[in-house]
Amino acid sequence: MKEIFIDEENEGQRLDKLLFRYLNKAPKSFVFKMLRKKNIKLNKKAASPETKVKKGDIVTLFLADETIAAFREKKSPPKVSADVDIIYEDKDIIIADKPVGLLSQADRPGGDCLNLRLISYMDKKGELRDDFVPSVCNRLDRNTRGLVTFGKTLRGARELSMGFREHFIKKYYLTVVKGVVCEEKNIKAFISKDSEKNIVTVGSRAEKDNAETSTYIMPVANNGSYTLLKIRLDTGKTHQIRAALSHEGLPVVGDRKYGDRAANEYFKHKYGLKNQFLICYEISVEPNGRDLKVLKNINVRTVCNEHEKNVIKAEFGLDF
């Protein structure tokens, strides 16, 4: 027999989903069968799978210890570096600065990525739990630097995901583009992805298998040839900023996939820029009266590194 005591981190989730996490090797059919046969009870009573658990509840598994052990896989901490640049942290979430060249999530089992580094960071602090695997809640392309959110707890991950879905978490980017922009503009575009080639195409109208995107651009400064833009990303599709700006005739400098070759060569030779100049610079959380347990008004910014500062200073005369 095993008792699971529901704490504030696990409250509010469905009973079956809690059991799927706890008995993470068990077939879902087994969990449903045990609930139906009353071998698993909630507060000593039969409960349906969709019942939402509350703080203080007790889930009792009337199962042999051997059965529970067979259906539980305790995951080993990842064998990757715990070297991460933490910009903001509380008991439920982390906002970290992802460097250029590092994936947000691994493309192969055990591969180095920000997600596994943050799990390793939590393991070193002794904060990992058996019943939840923490994870990043938004992603950046490998060669885009900047802020990524991470749910340390179930409730943290759940509210971060809600924030992006309901748009009360806003992401702002800095980029340099070829071309002159003088006014703010919302670029509406329809993007479709070729997963095999890892490239997207952009159209101006809805068609089968494409998705509408919204990219709001705000000029900060221009030098007659290039513009420093601040961007608010209202949707989050693969390569959205780079592809939408290129389609608009404003390619991101340093972008080897959708960019302008001459502009890329200029910035490479003058500044040593090898990747797109694109930074997820700011994340703003504005719950606007929502009844949330974790998220509050938060505004977090990263800072430009010396290389980025040099580009902005030399091209636009700004200290950023």
C-alpha positions as CSV (number, residue, x, y, z in Angstrom):
1,M,0.0,0.0,0.0
2,K,1.1,3.5,-0.7
3,E,-0.4,6.9,0.3
4,I,0.2,10.1,-1.8
5,F,-0.4,13.3,0.1
6,I,-1.6,16.2,-2.1
7,D,0.3,19.4,-1.5
8,E,-0.3,22.8,-2.9
9,E,2.0,22.1,-5.9
10,N,-0.2,19.1,-7.1
11,E,-3.6,20.5,-6.2
12,G,-6.0,21.3,-9.0
13,Q,-4.9,18.5,-11.4
14,R,-7.0,15.5,-12.5
15,L,-6.6,12.3,-10.5
16,D,-5.8,10.2,-13.5
17,K,-3.1,12.6,-14.7
18,L,-1.5,12.6,-11.2
19,L,-1.5,8.8,-11.3
20,F,0.0,8.7,-14.8
21,R,2.9,10.7,-13.5
22,Y,3.3,8.7,-10.4
23,L,3.0,5.3,-12.1
24,N,4.9,6.5,-15.1
25,K,5.5,3.0,-16.6
26,A,2.0,1.7,-16.2
27,P,-0.4,1.5,-19.1
28,K,-3.3,4.0,-18.8
29,S,-5.7,1.1,-19.0
30,F,-4.1,-0.3,-15.7
31,V,-4.7,3.0,-13.9
32,F,-8.3,3.2,-15.1
33,K,-8.9,-0.5,-14.1
34,M,-7.5,0.1,-10.6
35,L,-9.7,3.1,-10.1
36,R,-12.8,1.2,-11.3
37,K,-12.0,-1.8,-9.0
38,K,-11.4,0.6,-6.1
39,N,-7.8,-0.5,-5.7
40,I,-7.0,3.2,-5.9
41,K,-9.1,5.5,-3.7
42,L,-9.3,9.2,-3.0
43,N,-9.8,10.1,0.7
44,K,-10.8,6.4,1.3
45,K,-13.6,6.6,-1.3
46,A,-14.0,5.6,-4.9
47,A,-13.2,8.4,-7.3
48,S,-13.6,9.0,-11.0
49,P,-10.5,9.7,-13.2
50,E,-11.5,13.3,-13.9
51,T,-11.8,14.2,-10.2
52,K,-9.6,17.2,-9.4
53,V,-7.5,16.7,-6.3
54,K,-7.2,19.4,-3.6
55,K,-4.5,20.2,-1.1
56,G,-4.8,17.9,1.9
57,D,-6.3,15.0,-0.1
58,I,-4.9,11.5,0.3
59,V,-4.7,9.1,-2.7
60,T,-4.3,5.5,-1.5
61,L,-2.9,2.8,-3.8
62,F,-3.9,-0.6,-2.5
63,L,-1.2,-2.3,-4.5
64,A,1.7,-4.5,-3.6
65,D,5.0,-2.7,-3.2
66,E,6.4,-4.9,-6.0
67,T,3.6,-3.8,-8.4
68,I,4.2,-0.1,-7.6
69,A,8.0,-0.5,-8.1
70,A,7.5,-2.2,-11.4
71,F,5.3,0.7,-12.7
72,R,7.5,3.5,-11.4
73,E,10.6,4.7,-13.2
74,K,12.7,7.0,-11.2
75,K,14.5,9.1,-13.7
76,S,18.2,9.8,-13.3
77,P,19.4,13.4,-13.4
78,P,20.8,14.4,-16.8
79,K,24.5,14.2,-17.2
80,V,24.9,17.6,-18.7
81,S,26.4,20.9,-17.4
82,A,24.4,22.9,-14.8
83,D,25.9,26.1,-16.3
84,V,22.9,28.4,-16.8
85,D,22.4,32.2,-16.7
86,I,19.4,32.7,-14.4
87,I,17.8,36.1,-14.8
88,Y,14.8,35.4,-12.6
89,E,13.8,32.6,-10.2
90,D,11.2,31.9,-7.5
91,K,10.0,28.6,-6.1
92,D,7.9,27.8,-9.2
93,I,9.5,29.2,-12.3
94,I,12.8,30.2,-13.8
95,I,13.6,32.7,-16.6
96,A,17.0,31.9,-18.1
97,D,19.1,33.5,-20.8
98,K,19.8,30.9,-23.5
99,P,23.1,31.4,-25.4
100,V,23.5,31.2,-29.1
101,G,24.3,27.6,-30.2
102,L,22.4,25.8,-27.5
103,L,19.1,24.1,-28.2
104,S,16.1,24.9,-26.0
105,Q,15.2,21.2,-25.9
106,A,17.3,18.2,-26.9
107,D,17.0,16.8,-30.5
108,R,18.3,13.4,-29.3
109,P,18.1,11.6,-25.9
110,G,20.5,13.1,-23.4
111,G,21.7,15.7,-25.8
112,D,22.9,19.0,-24.3
113,C,20.2,21.7,-24.2
114,L,18.9,24.5,-21.9
115,N,16.1,22.3,-20.6
116,L,18.4,19.5,-19.3
117,R,20.8,22.1,-17.9
118,L,18.0,23.6,-15.9
119,I,17.0,20.2,-14.6
120,S,20.6,19.5,-13.7
121,Y,20.7,22.9,-11.9
122,M,17.6,22.0,-9.9
123,D,19.1,18.6,-9.1
124,K,22.2,20.2,-7.6
125,K,19.9,22.4,-5.5
126,G,18.0,19.3,-4.3
127,E,14.7,20.6,-5.8
128,L,13.7,17.7,-8.2
129,R,10.6,15.8,-7.3
130,D,9.7,12.2,-8.2
131,D,6.2,13.1,-9.4
132,F,7.0,15.9,-11.9
133,V,9.6,16.5,-14.7
134,P,10.2,20.3,-15.0
135,S,10.4,21.7,-18.5
136,V,10.9,24.9,-20.6
137,C,7.6,26.4,-21.6
138,N,8.7,28.4,-24.6
139,R,11.5,27.8,-27.1
140,L,14.0,29.8,-29.1
141,D,15.9,28.7,-32.3
142,R,19.4,27.3,-31.7
143,N,21.0,30.5,-32.9
144,T,18.7,33.0,-31.2
145,R,19.8,34.2,-27.8
146,G,17.6,35.3,-25.0
147,L,14.9,34.6,-22.4
148,V,13.3,31.2,-22.0
149,T,10.7,30.3,-19.3
150,F,10.9,27.1,-17.3
151,G,8.4,25.5,-15.0
152,K,10.1,24.2,-11.9
153,T,6.8,22.8,-10.5
154,L,3.6,21.5,-12.1
155,R,1.6,24.6,-11.1
156,G,4.4,26.9,-12.5
157,A,4.5,25.1,-15.8
158,R,0.7,25.1,-16.0
159,E,0.4,28.8,-15.5
160,L,3.3,29.6,-17.8
161,S,1.6,27.6,-20.5
162,M,-1.7,29.4,-19.8
163,G,0.1,32.7,-20.0
164,F,1.4,32.1,-23.5
165,R,-1.9,30.5,-24.7
166,E,-4.0,33.4,-23.4
167,H,-1.4,36.1,-24.3
168,F,-0.9,37.6,-20.9
169,I,2.8,36.7,-21.1
170,K,4.4,38.8,-23.8
171,K,7.8,38.4,-25.4
172,Y,9.8,41.2,-26.9
173,Y,12.8,40.8,-29.2
174,L,15.6,43.1,-30.4
175,T,16.9,42.7,-34.0
176,V,18.7,44.5,-36.7
177,V,17.2,44.3,-40.2
178,K,18.3,45.5,-43.7
179,G,16.0,48.3,-44.7
180,V,14.4,51.4,-43.1
181,V,11.4,51.2,-40.9
182,C,9.8,54.5,-39.7
183,E,6.5,53.4,-38.2
184,E,5.2,50.7,-36.0
185,K,3.4,47.9,-37.9
186,N,1.7,44.6,-37.2
187,I,2.8,42.1,-39.8
188,K,0.1,39.5,-40.4
189,A,1.4,36.5,-42.3
190,F,0.5,32.9,-42.9
191,I,3.3,30.4,-42.3
192,S,3.7,26.8,-43.3
193,K,6.6,24.5,-42.3
194,D,8.6,21.9,-44.2
195,S,9.8,19.7,-41.3
196,E,12.2,17.7,-43.4
197,K,14.1,20.8,-44.6
198,N,13.5,22.8,-41.4
199,I,12.3,25.8,-43.3
200,V,9.1,27.8,-43.5
201,T,7.3,29.6,-46.3
202,V,5.3,32.7,-45.9
203,G,2.1,33.7,-47.6
204,S,-0.4,36.6,-47.3
205,R,-3.6,34.6,-47.2
206,A,-4.9,31.5,-45.4
207,E,-4.4,28.2,-47.2
208,K,-4.4,24.5,-46.2
209,D,-1.8,23.6,-43.6
210,N,-0.6,27.1,-42.8
211,A,-1.0,29.1,-39.6
212,E,-1.7,32.8,-39.2
213,T,1.0,34.8,-37.3
214,S,1.2,38.2,-35.8
215,T,4.5,40.1,-35.5
216,Y,4.4,43.6,-34.2
217,I,7.4,45.7,-35.1
218,M,8.5,48.9,-33.4
219,P,11.5,50.9,-34.9
220,V,14.0,52.1,-32.3
221,A,16.5,53.8,-34.7
222,N,17.8,53.6,-38.3
223,N,20.9,54.8,-40.1
224,G,19.4,55.0,-43.6
225,S,20.3,51.4,-44.5
226,Y,19.5,49.3,-41.4
227,T,17.0,49.5,-38.6
228,L,17.1,48.5,-35.0
229,L,13.7,47.0,-34.2
230,K,11.9,46.0,-31.1
231,I,9.4,43.2,-31.8
232,R,6.4,42.0,-29.8
233,L,5.7,38.4,-30.7
234,D,1.9,37.7,-30.5
235,T,2.2,34.2,-31.9
236,G,5.1,31.7,-31.6
237,K,5.6,29.7,-34.8
238,T,8.9,28.2,-36.0
239,H,11.2,30.9,-37.5
240,Q,8.3,33.4,-37.4
241,I,10.2,36.6,-36.9
242,R,13.0,35.8,-39.4
243,A,10.6,34.5,-42.1
244,A,7.9,37.2,-41.7
245,L,10.5,40.0,-41.8
246,S,12.2,38.6,-44.8
247,H,8.8,38.3,-46.6
248,E,8.3,42.0,-45.7
249,G,11.6,42.9,-47.4
250,L,13.3,43.4,-44.0
251,P,15.7,40.5,-43.6
252,V,17.4,40.0,-40.2
253,V,21.1,40.6,-40.5
254,G,23.2,37.5,-40.0
255,D,20.3,35.2,-40.9
256,R,21.8,32.5,-43.2
257,K,18.4,30.9,-43.9
258,Y,16.1,33.8,-44.8
259,G,18.5,36.7,-44.8
260,D,20.4,38.9,-47.3
261,R,23.8,37.6,-48.3
262,A,25.4,41.0,-48.9
263,A,24.1,42.3,-45.5
264,N,25.3,39.2,-43.8
265,E,28.8,39.5,-45.3
266,Y,29.0,43.2,-44.2
267,F,28.2,42.4,-40.6
268,K,30.4,39.3,-40.6
269,H,33.5,41.1,-41.8
270,K,32.9,44.3,-39.8
271,Y,31.7,42.8,-36.5
272,G,32.4,39.1,-36.7
273,L,28.7,38.4,-36.7
274,K,28.2,34.7,-37.5
275,N,24.5,34.2,-36.6
276,Q,21.3,36.2,-36.8
277,F,21.2,39.3,-34.7
278,L,18.0,38.4,-32.8
279,I,17.6,38.5,-29.0
280,C,14.5,37.6,-26.9
281,Y,15.2,40.7,-24.9
282,E,12.2,41.0,-22.5
283,I,9.4,39.0,-21.0
284,S,6.4,40.7,-19.4
285,V,3.8,38.9,-17.3
286,E,0.5,40.8,-16.8
287,P,-2.1,38.5,-15.2
288,N,-4.7,41.3,-15.3
289,G,-6.8,40.1,-12.3
290,R,-6.7,36.4,-13.1
291,D,-6.9,34.2,-10.1
292,L,-3.4,32.6,-10.3
293,K,-1.3,30.9,-7.6
294,V,2.1,31.4,-9.1
295,L,2.4,34.2,-11.7
296,K,2.3,37.9,-10.7
297,N,3.3,41.0,-12.5
298,I,6.8,40.4,-13.7
299,N,9.0,42.3,-16.1
300,V,12.3,40.7,-16.9
301,R,15.0,41.9,-19.3
302,T,18.3,40.5,-20.3
303,V,21.2,42.8,-21.2
304,C,23.1,43.1,-24.5
305,N,26.5,41.5,-24.5
306,E,29.6,43.5,-25.5
307,H,29.4,42.2,-29.1
308,E,25.7,43.2,-29.5
309,K,26.4,46.6,-27.8
310,N,29.2,47.3,-30.3
311,V,26.9,46.7,-33.3
312,I,24.2,49.0,-31.9
313,K,26.7,51.7,-30.9
314,A,28.5,51.7,-34.2
315,E,25.5,51.5,-36.5
316,F,22.9,53.6,-34.6
317,G,24.9,55.6,-32.0
318,L,23.0,54.1,-29.1
319,D,24.1,52.7,-25.8
320,F,21.8,49.7,-25.2
